[in-house]
Amino acid sequence: MKKQKSCLSNKNRKKVAKYMKEDLRVIKTKDNIKKSMLHLLKKYAFKDITMSMLVDECRINKTTFYRHYSDKYDLIEKISKDYISLFSKASSNFENGINVHSIDCLIQFFDDNKDELLILESKILPINIFEDMHTIMTLDLCTYFKKSINQDDLIKLYASLISNNILTTIKWYHKNYLNFERNQIIQIVLQTVETGLEQSIIAIMKGQK
């Protein structure tokens, strides 16, 4: 079988290789800037972090920084969006129910990003990442409950309460997980939901029949 010839000329192949190399360099630079911001947040309040401190920590000049971010507010927003995107993927499992798998996926997200999330939670920031998480999970739970309940206001209420319950428990585990097994936390979440709020929802479902 003959090897297919590339449609790219040697000149164009070099351009593509250069672009890919530059793209990788951009990714590394942006990653370095984000990590540097999080490192500074370990020591200082967000309001006290200056551009000079940030570029010194990154070991880059201000021109390079402004090529990627408009200011430190833009940077912290982008950092938050990165974690929100990852959280959204984990939370989407709740569209199919509150079970061991959906809870475990959420715990895995917190475990994978433990250090960074603890930093973001401990600081006063212009963006509250955990409020966004609550909103996302509430919407995912609404999708699940709408399969059985046709009262939108009640769905939103219970979804919000359950979302807050689950996140509060997992965030607590996130800080104190050395004292508990992962399976223990999963069972605690399931038990509090199933014997508490979910029973109210089940009663509503029975009342609709």
C-alpha positions in Angstrom: 0.0 0.0 0.0 1.4 3.3 -1.1 2.0 5.9 1.6 -0.2 8.9 1.1 1.6 12.1 0.2 1.0 15.1 2.5 -1.0 18.0 1.0 1.3 20.4 2.7 4.4 21.8 1.0 7.6 21.8 3.0 7.2 25.5 3.5 3.7 25.1 4.9 4.8 22.2 7.1 7.4 24.4 8.7 4.7 27.1 9.3 2.5 24.5 11.0 5.4 23.2 13.1 6.2 26.8 14.1 2.6 27.6 15.0 2.3 24.4 17.1 5.6 25.3 18.9 4.4 28.8 19.6 1.0 27.5 20.7 2.6 25.2 23.2 4.8 28.1 24.4 1.6 30.2 25.0 -0.1 27.4 26.9 3.0 27.0 29.2 3.2 30.8 29.7 -0.5 31.1 30.7 -0.2 28.0 33.0 2.9 29.6 34.6 1.0 32.8 35.2 -2.0 31.0 36.7 0.2 28.9 39.0 2.0 32.0 40.1 -1.2 33.8 41.0 -2.3 30.9 43.1 1.1 30.7 44.8 0.9 34.4 45.7 -2.7 33.9 47.0 -1.2 31.5 49.6 0.7 34.4 51.2 -1.3 37.5 50.4 -4.8 38.8 50.1 -6.0 39.2 46.5 -6.4 43.0 47.0 -2.7 43.3 48.0 -1.3 41.5 45.0 0.3 43.9 42.5 1.2 43.5 38.9 4.9 43.9 39.9 4.6 41.0 42.4 2.9 38.9 39.8 5.3 39.3 37.0 8.2 38.9 39.4 6.7 35.6 40.6 6.2 34.5 37.0 9.6 35.7 35.9 8.2 37.5 32.9 7.7 41.1 31.9 4.5 43.0 32.0 4.2 43.0 28.2 4.1 39.2 28.2 1.4 39.3 30.9 -0.8 41.8 29.1 -0.5 39.7 26.0 -2.7 37.1 27.7 -4.6 39.0 30.5 -5.9 42.5 30.8 -5.2 42.6 34.6 -5.3 40.5 37.8 -9.1 40.5 37.8 -9.2 39.0 34.3 -6.6 36.5 35.4 -8.5 35.3 38.5 -11.7 35.1 36.4 -10.0 32.8 33.9 -8.6 30.7 36.7 -12.0 30.3 38.2 -13.6 29.5 34.8 -11.0 26.7 34.4 -12.2 25.0 37.6 -15.8 25.7 36.9 -15.5 23.9 33.6 -14.0 20.9 35.3 -16.7 21.0 38.0 -19.4 21.2 35.4 -18.3 18.0 33.8 -18.3 16.2 37.2 -21.7 17.7 38.2 -23.4 16.7 35.0 -23.6 13.2 36.4 -26.4 14.4 38.7 -28.6 14.8 35.7 -29.1 11.1 35.9 -29.6 10.9 39.7 -28.1 11.1 43.1 -26.1 7.9 43.5 -22.6 6.5 44.4 -21.3 7.3 40.9 -22.4 10.9 40.7 -21.2 11.7 44.3 -17.9 9.9 43.7 -17.2 11.9 40.5 -17.7 15.1 42.5 -15.4 14.0 45.3 -12.8 13.1 42.6 -13.0 16.6 41.2 -12.3 18.1 44.7 -9.5 15.6 45.3 -7.8 16.3 42.0 -7.9 20.1 42.6 -7.7 20.1 46.4 -4.8 22.6 47.0 -6.0 25.1 44.4 -9.6 25.0 45.6 -8.6 25.4 49.2 -6.7 28.6 48.3 -9.6 30.0 46.3 -12.0 29.2 49.1 -9.9 30.9 51.8 -9.6 34.3 50.0 -11.9 37.2 49.4 -12.1 37.3 45.6 -14.1 39.3 43.1 -15.6 35.9 41.9 -17.2 33.4 44.2 -16.4 30.1 42.5 -18.4 28.1 45.0 -21.6 30.0 44.4 -21.2 29.2 40.7 -20.7 25.5 41.6 -23.9 25.6 43.6 -25.8 27.2 40.7 -24.5 24.6 38.2 -25.3 21.6 40.4 -28.8 23.0 41.1 -29.5 23.2 37.4 -28.2 19.6 36.9 -30.5 18.4 39.7 -33.4 20.3 38.2 -32.9 18.3 35.0 -33.1 15.1 37.0 -36.1 16.0 39.1 -38.1 17.2 36.1 -38.2 13.6 34.9 -40.6 12.9 37.8 -42.0 16.2 39.1 -43.9 18.9 37.2 -43.8 21.7 39.8 -41.0 24.0 38.7 -40.9 26.1 41.8 -40.6 23.1 44.1 -38.0 21.5 41.8 -35.8 24.6 42.0 -36.2 24.8 45.8 -35.4 21.2 46.5 -32.6 21.1 43.9 -31.0 24.1 45.6 -31.3 22.6 49.1 -29.9 19.3 48.0 -27.1 20.9 46.0 -26.1 23.0 49.1 -26.3 19.9 51.3 -24.0 17.8 49.0 -21.5 20.6 48.4 -21.2 21.5 52.1 -20.6 17.9 53.0 -18.0 17.3 50.3 -16.2 20.7 51.0 -16.1 19.7 54.7 -14.5 16.3 53.7 -12.2 18.2 51.4 -10.7 20.0 54.4 -10.8 17.0 56.8 -10.5 14.0 54.6 -7.6 12.4 56.4 -10.1 11.5 59.2 -12.6 9.8 56.9 -12.7 7.2 54.2 -14.1 8.3 50.9 -16.8 5.6 51.0 -17.9 6.9 54.4 -18.5 10.4 52.9 -20.4 9.0 50.0 -22.7 7.1 52.3 -23.2 10.1 54.6 -24.2 12.2 51.6 -26.6 9.5 50.3 -28.1 9.0 53.8 -28.7 12.7 54.5 -30.3 13.1 51.1 -32.3 9.9 51.0 -33.7 10.1 54.5 -34.2 13.9 54.5 -34.9 16.1 51.5 -35.5 13.3 49.0 -38.3 11.9 51.2 -40.1 15.2 50.8 -39.7 15.0 47.1 -41.0 11.4 47.0 -44.1 12.5 49.0 -44.8 15.1 46.3 -44.3 12.5 43.6 -46.8 10.2 45.3 -49.3 13.1 45.7 -49.2 13.7 41.9 -50.2 10.2 41.1 
